[in-house]
């Protein structure tokens, strides 16, 4: 009996998969990936002769059957998932029948597109005394949001929002944010296919114009929306500095300047 590994492919660039993920791909006898979401460049880690299949046209039962059957023939089987397998995937649904069949399952973290998008745009998701909270969320559509997690109630916190799976409804995103009290001039960053070789696109705008910019660029899928009071911090003078490197703030391995003077 082989082991099925759910491996996070990361956001797209083949060298942004983890070392562990790349090693498992190199050892795999069979790999199942979603061609519509995972950049094929990541498959360069697969060994010669490895059985590789695209699951984009499969339903849940077919994916599960494929993994179970390959686990009977290969020591290492990889289900390669976009980003991180634990975020906005169907990990529980796929692992449940494998558990029932007694097939060992492993999970390998991946770089989320939220982090990759912030890096691509050169932005920070948190900023001292501005925002220290990051919310990963999406609009309610075919997958309904729990009532206690309505987008409007989350947006009302005015912290950093990483909005997944909602770019095709960017106008609705803007509307909900405006209703939650965000200004029309609030900065927005949209990153399409973060880190994908030759396909990454970073769009900047405000709530007033970002929908139009996305339409002009024909960005309708595979994009993350970042809204945060921390956006643009690198060009903002007078921001409150972090206590991390404050000379007057004592730390375990660094005395304050005042204490150094007293000791002298």
N, C-alpha and C positions, 0 to 999 in steps of 0.2 A: 504494500500500500504506500503510495507516494504522499506527499504533502502539498497542499494548495496554499500558495502565498498570494495575498492581496498586496500588491506593491504600488505605492504612489509614484506615478511617472513624473510628478512635478508639473510645472506650468507649461513646459514645451521644449525648452532647450535640452538636448541630450546630456549635457554635462551638469544639469541641475537635478538629476536624479541622485539619490543618496548612494554612497559607496556600497552599502548593503544591498540596495535595490539593484544596482548594476551587477553586483556579484551574483545575485540570484538569477538575473536574466541570463548571465553568461553560463550558468549551470543548468538552465531549464531545458527539459525535454519537450515542453509544450508551453506556448504563450497565447493567451487570449486577450486581445486589446480592443478598444473601441475606436475604430478608425475615424469617426466623425469628431472625436474629442482629443485623442492622444496623437501628438506629432509622431509620424512614422520614423523620424530621425532617432527617436529613443530606442528603436528596435535594432540599432547598430550594435548594441551590447549582446544581442542574441547569438548563440553559437551556430556554426554551420550544421545544417541538418535538423535544426530545431523545427518542430511543427508550430506554425504561426497561423492564427485565424483571427478574423475581424468579426466582432460581435454586433456591429451596428444594425444588422438586420435580424438579430435574434431576439426572442422574447425571454422572459425569466426562466421558464422551464427548459428552453434550449440551452441557455448559458449554463445552468446548473448541470444538465445532463452532460454537456461537453466537458466540464471540469471533473465530474465524477468519473467519466469514462477514461479520461487521460490520466487521472490519478491511479488507475489500475495498471497503467503501462509505464509511467514515468516516476522517477523518484522526486523530481521537482517540477511542479506545475505553477505557472504564474498567471494570475489575473491582473493585468496591467491597467490601472485606473488613473484617470486624470487627476492632477493635484494631489490631494491627500485622501486615502480611501475612507477615512472616518468622517469626512465633511461633504455633505450633499451627494452622497452615493447611496448604493443599495447594499452595503456591506452585510447588514443583519439578514436581509432577505436571501442573499446568496450563501452566507455561511450556515444558516439554519439547516438546510437539507444536507450539507456536508457534515455537520455535527451529527445529525441523525444517522448518517451512513457510516459514522466512525472514521471519517477521513480527517487527519490532522490539518489544522488551519493556522497560518501565521499571518501577521499584519506588519507591513513596513511603511513607516510614515513617509510622506512626500511634501515638498514645498508647495504651499497653497498659492493659488493665483492672487490671493489678497496681498501676501507679502511680496510676490513677484511684481505685482502691479505697482505697489508703492515704490519698490526699488527701481523699476523701469522709469517711473516719473520723477525719481529723485526726491521723494517725499517721505515724511515721518508720519506714522499713525498716531503717535502720542507726542505731547509737548508739555513741559512742566507748567503747571498752574493754568493750562488752557484746556487740555483734555487728557485724561488718564484712563479712558474707557474706550474699548473697541467692540462694536457690535457687528457680527456677521449675520446678515439677514437677506431676505428676498421678498418680492411681492407675492401675494396670494394669487394663484392661478389654478391650473389643473391640480397641483398639490396645494391643498388649502392650508393656510396658516392657522395655528391654534388661536382661539379668540383672545387669549391673554397676551399674544405676541403680535398684535396688529402693527403694521408698518407705521401707522400714524403715532401710536403710543411709543414706539421705540425711537422714532425720529424726534419726538418731543424732548428727549434727553440732550440733544444738541452736542453729542459727543461724536467720535469718529464712526461712520457707517461704511462698511464694506458690503455693497449690495450685489449679490450674485443673481444670475439667471433672470435678469429683469430688463436687459438692454432693449428688448423689443417693445417694452412699455415705458420708455424713458419719459414720455410726457406725463404718464401717471405718477412716476417716481417724483418728478418735479412738482406736480400738483400736491402730492402728499407732504412733501417737504415744506412747501410754501404754507400749507394749512397748519403745519406744526410750528410755524413761526420763523423758519429760515428766511433770510433776506434774499431778494432777487439777485443781489450782488455776491451771494455766497459762492465760493469757488468750488468747482467740480472737476474731477479728473476721470476720464473714461479710458481704460486701457484694453485694446483689442488684441487678443492672442499674445499676452505677455510672454516674452522671451522666445516665441516661435521664430526660428531662423527665417529672416527676410519677410516676415509677415506682421511683426509687432507694430502697433500704431498707438500713439499716446495723444489723446485729445484733451485740451484744456478749455475751460469756459466757466460760465456762471450758470446759476439756475435759470437765468433769463434767456441764455442762448445755447445751452449745451444740447438740447434736443435738435435744434437746427444744425449744429455742427456734426452731430452723429448722422443725421439724414444726408447731409452733403457728402460725408465720407463713406456712406453706405455701410455703416456699422450697425448690424442688426442682430448679431449673435456672437457668442464666445467673447464677451467683454465684461469687465468688472467696473462698477461705478463706485468711485471714492468720493465721499462728501465728509468734510471735516474742518473744524476751526484751525487745525494744525497745517492745512495745506498752504504752501507758500512761505513756510517758516524760514527757509534759508535766505530769503530776500527781505525778511522783516526785521528792521532794526529795533532794539530796545526790548526784545523778548526776555522774559524771566529766565535766567540760566538755571540749569540743573544743580542740585546740591551735590551731585556725584563728584565733581571736581572743584567744588568751592573750597578755597584754602582755609576758610574759617569754620568749615563743617567737619567735625572729627569723624574719622573712620578707623577701622580696626588696624590697618597697616599704615595709616598716615595721620600723625598728630596735627593739631591745628597750629598755625603760626604762633598764636598766643602761647600755647603750651611749650613750643620750641624756645621762645624767648625766655619763659620762666625757667626752663631747664638750664639754659645758658647762664 
